[in-house]
Amino acid sequence: MPSDLADLYRDLHRHPELSFAETRTAAIAAARLREAGYEVTEGVGRTGVVGVLRSGDGPTVLLRADMDALPVAEDTGLDYASTARGTTPDGEGTAVAHACGHDMHVTCLVGAAAELASTPGTWSGTLLIVFQPAEEVGGGAQAMLDDGLYARFGTPDVVLGQHVAPLPAGLLAITPGAAFAGSDTIRATLHGSGGHGSRPETTVDPVLLAAATVQRLHTVVSREVAATDTAVLTVGLLRAGTKENIIPDSAELGMTVRSYTPAVRARVLGAIERIVHGEAATAGAPRDPEIRVAETFPPVVNDPDAVERTRAALATVTSLPVVDPGPVTGSEDVGEFAVAAGAPCVYWLLGGADPAEFEGATTVDEIRARVAELPSNHSPRYAPVIEPTLSTGVAALAAAAREWLPVR
């Protein structure tokens, strides 16, 4: 594995950028593709990058990596940790970190694209390399599609990609069917009637209303979703007030919902609507609450036949077994590329945790128990080990591409 890829990874990790602001990352990816001989177009879907390379007749394979980082203050202690700052869509300043591993995704795809370009005799067809912005806000894939991705560069016959996870580095994991959950991000504004903190009887307290609403919302999955179905509802944002002795006029809740089927999604969203309005009515709110879906994207569904075909290729790049992790409750918008193309999607997990953390773990249950103890994606303490994560990720993408681009 070229040492410059490790240096590239450290550089990207030090310089994360928020969704639709990935200008530096995009420029680096574009330059690397040009050096490898690709036809490169920048600014696709605002900050996306597309590289095209042809080598004889054959199908078109789309390889994708997402580029954006998160509004998180890194706490890994690494000597290449991020100290970057950015601005959220709400105009607030924030720390920024690659707490989801997209810097590893970019580096792996840069490496795989270069390796494939240097060995044209080992594959036949067209490579469509996509560096996608704004996965974290669920808008980047659609932005690239809306910008004429397929009309301009061709429609793929398969969509391939990977996501780093706190599994043992060197391990690859893939599941057929629903692989990643669909996601909805919901904001609710609760209206009260403010006043002095010493006279709550003269107010309708939106802080209390918000607290009661959060408590009730966390009964939706346990009491309204069947045990045989899967859903997640998390309230990750509760914002209200400016001073301890002032009861504010309003409070804001931010929620994320994860689901795998339209029926479960509809049930959860309907319950949120009912509970938020019901708690407001119970509190005597002077105005109805306002509820909006801020971001949404569907589940990632892996094509079973395509998974089996790709699994065989992935098995050639690691001495560890390629395992089936089952559905992941995290969400991804990579599936939108496959749906828009009418092509199979194959999206797998790339282990990125220090293998030493798994010493003595020999069963799937033991490995899962160790994973639960490690920092997860989106944690300020999350960062994959560089090796063997990077070499495995490069090899996996290249092997999967060759499987779908056979020399005839």
C-alpha positions in Angstrom: 0.0 0.0 0.0 1.6 3.4 -1.0 2.6 5.3 2.1 1.2 8.5 0.6 -2.3 7.1 1.0 -1.8 7.0 4.8 -0.5 10.6 4.6 -3.6 11.5 2.6 -5.8 10.0 5.2 -4.2 11.9 8.0 -4.5 15.1 6.0 -8.2 14.6 5.3 -8.7 13.7 9.0 -7.1 17.0 10.1 -9.1 19.1 7.6 -12.8 17.9 7.8 -15.5 19.9 6.1 -19.3 20.0 6.7 -22.0 19.0 4.2 -21.9 20.9 0.9 -18.7 22.7 2.1 -16.3 19.9 1.0 -14.4 22.2 -1.3 -10.9 21.3 -0.2 -11.6 17.6 0.0 -13.2 17.6 -3.4 -10.3 19.4 -5.0 -7.9 16.8 -3.6 -10.0 13.9 -4.9 -10.3 15.6 -8.3 -6.5 16.1 -8.5 -5.8 12.5 -7.6 -8.2 11.2 -10.2 -6.6 13.5 -12.9 -3.2 12.2 -11.9 -4.5 8.6 -12.4 -5.8 9.4 -15.9 -9.5 9.9 -15.3 -11.8 12.4 -17.1 -12.8 14.6 -14.1 -15.7 16.9 -13.5 -16.0 19.0 -10.4 -19.0 20.8 -8.9 -21.5 18.1 -9.6 -24.4 18.5 -7.1 -22.6 21.6 -5.8 -19.4 20.0 -4.4 -19.4 16.5 -5.9 -16.6 15.0 -8.1 -17.0 12.5 -10.9 -14.3 10.6 -12.6 -14.7 8.5 -15.7 -12.3 5.9 -17.1 -12.9 3.5 -20.0 -11.0 0.4 -20.8 -12.7 -1.6 -23.6 -16.2 -2.8 -23.9 -18.3 -3.8 -20.9 -20.7 -2.6 -18.2 -20.4 0.6 -16.2 -19.6 0.3 -12.5 -20.2 3.1 -10.0 -17.8 3.3 -7.1 -18.9 5.8 -4.4 -17.4 7.5 -1.4 -19.0 10.3 0.7 -16.8 13.3 1.8 -18.5 15.3 4.5 -17.8 15.5 8.2 -19.9 16.2 11.3 -20.4 19.1 13.7 -18.5 17.3 16.5 -15.5 18.2 18.6 -12.9 15.4 18.2 -11.7 13.8 21.4 -9.5 10.9 20.1 -6.1 12.2 21.3 -4.6 11.4 17.9 -1.6 13.6 16.8 -3.6 14.2 13.5 -6.9 15.0 15.3 -9.1 17.8 13.8 -9.2 21.3 15.3 -11.2 22.6 12.4 -14.2 24.9 12.8 -17.2 25.3 10.5 -20.6 26.9 10.3 -23.9 24.9 10.5 -26.9 25.6 8.2 -28.4 27.5 11.1 -25.4 29.9 11.0 -23.8 28.7 14.2 -20.1 28.1 14.6 -19.1 24.6 15.5 -16.2 22.2 15.8 -15.9 19.8 12.9 -14.5 16.2 12.8 -14.6 13.1 10.6 -16.4 11.2 13.4 -18.1 8.9 10.8 -15.1 7.8 8.8 -15.8 9.5 5.5 -12.1 10.5 5.3 -11.3 6.8 5.2 -14.0 6.3 2.5 -12.4 9.0 0.4 -8.9 7.7 0.8 -9.9 4.1 0.0 -11.6 5.2 -3.2 -8.6 7.3 -4.2 -6.4 4.3 -3.8 -8.8 1.9 -5.6 -9.3 4.3 -8.5 -5.5 4.7 -8.9 -4.9 0.9 -8.7 -7.6 0.1 -11.3 -6.3 2.8 -13.6 -2.8 1.3 -13.4 -4.0 -2.1 -14.3 -6.4 -1.7 -17.3 -5.8 -5.2 -18.6 -7.4 -6.7 -15.5 -10.9 -5.2 -16.2 -13.1 -4.2 -19.2 -15.8 -1.6 -19.2 -16.3 1.9 -17.7 -15.5 3.1 -14.2 -17.7 5.8 -12.8 -16.0 7.2 -9.7 -18.2 9.3 -7.5 -17.1 11.4 -4.6 -20.4 12.5 -3.0 -21.1 15.5 -0.8 -23.6 15.9 2.1 -24.4 12.3 3.1 -24.8 13.4 6.7 -27.7 15.6 5.8 -29.2 13.1 3.3 -29.0 15.4 0.3 -25.8 14.7 -1.5 -26.8 11.8 -3.6 -30.0 13.4 -4.8 -28.2 16.7 -5.5 -25.8 14.8 -7.9 -28.7 13.0 -9.5 -30.6 16.3 -9.9 -27.5 17.8 -11.5 -27.7 15.2 -14.3 -25.2 12.6 -13.1 -26.4 9.8 -15.4 -27.4 12.0 -18.3 -23.9 13.5 -18.3 -21.7 10.5 -17.4 -23.7 7.4 -18.1 -25.9 5.1 -16.1 -24.2 2.4 -14.1 -25.0 -1.3 -14.2 -24.2 -1.7 -10.5 -23.5 0.6 -7.5 -20.7 -0.4 -5.1 -19.5 1.1 -1.9 -18.5 0.6 1.7 -18.8 2.1 5.1 -16.1 1.9 7.9 -17.4 0.5 11.2 -16.1 -0.5 14.6 -15.6 -4.1 13.5 -12.1 -5.6 13.6 -9.9 -4.0 11.0 -9.4 -6.4 8.1 -12.9 -7.8 8.4 -15.6 -7.2 5.7 -19.3 -7.7 6.4 -22.2 -7.7 3.9 -25.9 -8.6 4.1 -28.5 -9.1 1.4 -31.8 -7.2 1.5 -32.4 -4.2 3.8 -28.8 -3.3 4.8 -29.2 0.2 6.2 -32.3 1.8 7.7 -34.2 4.6 6.1 -33.9 7.9 7.9 -36.2 10.8 8.7 -35.0 13.9 10.6 -37.9 15.8 12.2 -38.0 19.2 13.9 -40.9 20.2 16.2 -41.4 23.7 17.6 -43.6 23.8 20.7 -45.2 27.1 21.6 -45.9 28.2 25.2 -46.4 31.5 26.9 -43.3 32.9 28.6 -42.8 34.9 31.8 -40.8 35.2 35.0 -39.4 32.0 36.5 -40.8 33.0 39.9 -44.4 33.0 38.6 -44.8 29.8 36.5 -48.6 29.9 37.1 -48.9 32.9 34.7 -47.2 31.0 31.9 -47.5 27.9 29.7 -44.1 26.5 30.2 -42.7 25.1 26.9 -39.7 23.5 28.7 -42.0 21.3 30.8 -44.1 20.6 27.6 -40.9 19.6 25.8 -39.8 17.3 28.6 -43.2 15.6 28.8 -43.2 15.2 25.0 -39.8 13.6 25.0 -40.9 11.1 27.6 -44.0 10.2 25.6 -42.1 10.0 22.3 -39.8 7.4 23.8 -42.8 5.0 24.2 -43.5 4.9 20.5 -41.0 2.1 19.7 -41.7 0.1 22.9 -45.5 0.3 22.7 -46.5 1.0 19.1 -44.0 -1.0 17.0 -44.4 -4.8 16.9 -41.5 -6.7 18.4 -41.0 -8.4 15.1 -40.5 -5.1 13.4 -37.6 -2.7 13.8 -37.6 1.1 14.4 -35.5 3.7 16.3 -36.7 7.0 17.5 -34.1 9.3 19.2 -34.6 12.9 20.4 -31.1 14.3 19.9 -31.9 18.0 20.2 -33.9 19.9 22.9 -33.4 23.7 22.8 -35.2 26.3 24.9 -34.6 29.4 26.9 -31.9 32.0 27.4 -31.7 32.5 31.2 -32.5 30.5 34.3 -35.2 32.8 35.6 -37.0 33.3 32.3 -39.7 30.9 31.1 -39.4 31.1 27.3 -42.1 31.3 24.7 -41.1 28.2 22.8 -38.9 25.1 22.7 -37.5 23.1 19.8 -37.1 19.3 19.5 -35.0 17.5 17.0 -35.6 13.8 16.3 -34.2 11.0 14.1 -36.3 8.0 13.0 -34.9 4.9 11.5 -37.0 2.2 9.8 -36.9 -0.5 7.1 -40.4 -0.6 5.8 -43.0 2.0 4.6 -45.6 0.6 7.1 -43.4 1.0 10.1 -42.2 4.4 9.0 -45.8 5.6 8.6 -46.7 4.3 12.0 -43.8 6.0 13.8 -44.3 9.4 12.0 -48.0 9.3 12.7 -47.3 8.6 16.4 -45.0 11.6 16.5 -47.6 13.9 15.0 -50.2 12.6 17.4 -48.1 12.9 20.5 -46.6 16.3 19.8 -50.1 17.8 19.2 -51.6 15.9 22.1 -49.0 17.0 24.7 -49.4 20.6 23.4 -53.2 20.4 23.9 -52.8 18.9 27.3 -50.4 21.7 28.4 -52.9 24.4 27.2 -50.5 25.7 24.5 -51.7 28.9 23.0 -50.7 27.7 19.5 -50.5 24.4 17.7 -47.0 23.0 17.4 -45.2 23.1 14.1 -43.7 19.8 12.8 -41.6 19.4 9.7 -39.5 16.6 8.2 -36.1 18.3 7.6 -34.3 15.4 5.9 -35.4 12.0 4.6 -33.9 9.1 2.6 -35.0 5.5 2.0 -33.3 2.3 3.3 -30.3 0.9 1.5 -31.5 -2.4 0.0 -28.7 -4.7 -1.2 -29.6 -6.9 -4.2 -29.3 -10.5 -2.9 -27.9 -12.0 -6.2 -25.4 -9.1 -6.5 -24.4 -9.5 -2.9 -23.5 -13.2 -3.5 -21.5 -12.3 -6.6 -19.6 -9.6 -4.8 -19.1 -11.6 -1.6 -16.9 -14.0 -3.6 -14.7 -11.1 -4.7 -14.5 -9.6 -1.3 -13.4 -13.0 0.1 -10.2 -12.8 -2.0 -8.8 -9.7 -0.2 -8.9 -10.8 3.4 -7.9 -13.9 5.4 -10.9 -13.4 7.6 -14.4 -14.7 6.7 -16.8 -12.2 5.0 -19.6 -12.2 7.6 -23.3 -11.2 7.5 -23.9 -8.4 10.1 -27.6 -8.3 9.5 -29.4 -5.0 9.0 -27.7 -1.8 10.4 -29.9 0.8 12.0 -27.6 3.6 10.7 -28.7 5.3 7.5 -27.1 6.1 4.1 -28.2 7.8 0.9 -26.0 5.7 -1.4 -29.1 3.6 -2.3 -30.6 6.5 -4.2 -27.9 6.1 -6.9 -29.0 2.5 -7.4 -32.7 3.3 -7.4 -32.3 6.1 -9.9 -30.3 3.8 -12.2 -32.5 0.7 -11.8 -29.3 -1.1 -10.9 -28.4 -3.4 -8.0 -26.8 -1.9 -5.0 -24.0 -3.7 -3.1 -22.9 -1.8 0.1 -20.7 -3.5 2.7 -19.1 -2.7 6.1 -15.3 -2.3 6.4 -13.8 -3.1 9.8 -11.8 -0.2 11.2 -11.2 -1.1 14.9 -7.9 -2.1 16.3 -7.8 -5.9 16.1 -6.2 -6.1 19.5 -9.5 -5.0 21.0 -10.9 -8.4 19.8 -8.3 -10.8 21.1 -10.0 -13.9 22.5 -13.3 -13.1 20.8 -14.0 -16.2 18.6 -17.8 -16.1 18.1 -20.1 -13.5 16.5 -21.7 -12.8 19.8 -18.3 -12.1 21.4 -17.3 -9.8 18.6 -20.6 -7.9 18.9 -20.1 -7.5 22.7 -16.6 -6.0 22.0 -18.1 -3.7 19.3 -20.6 -2.4 21.8 -17.8 -1.4 24.2 -15.9 0.7 21.5 -16.6 4.3 20.4 -19.1 4.1 17.5 -19.4 6.2 14.4 -20.5 9.8 15.3 -18.8 9.6 18.7 -16.2 12.3 19.3 -13.8 9.4 20.2 -14.3 7.5 17.0 -11.5 7.0 14.5 -10.5 3.9 12.6 -6.9 2.6 12.8 -5.2 3.4 9.5 -3.9 -0.2 8.9 -5.1 -2.7 8.0 -8.3 -0.7 7.4 -6.9 1.3 4.5 -5.3 -1.6 2.6 -8.3 -3.8 3.1 -10.7 -1.0 1.9 -8.7 -0.3 -1.2 -8.4 -3.9 -2.1 -12.1 -4.5 -1.5 -13.3 -1.7 -3.8 -10.8 -2.8 -6.5 -11.8 -6.5 -6.3 -15.5 -5.7 -6.3 -15.1 -3.5 -9.4 -13.2 -6.2 -11.3 -15.9 -8.8 -10.5 -18.4 -6.6 -12.3 -16.0 -5.6 -15.1 -14.6 -9.0 -16.3 -12.2 -9.1 -19.2 -13.9 -10.9 -22.1 
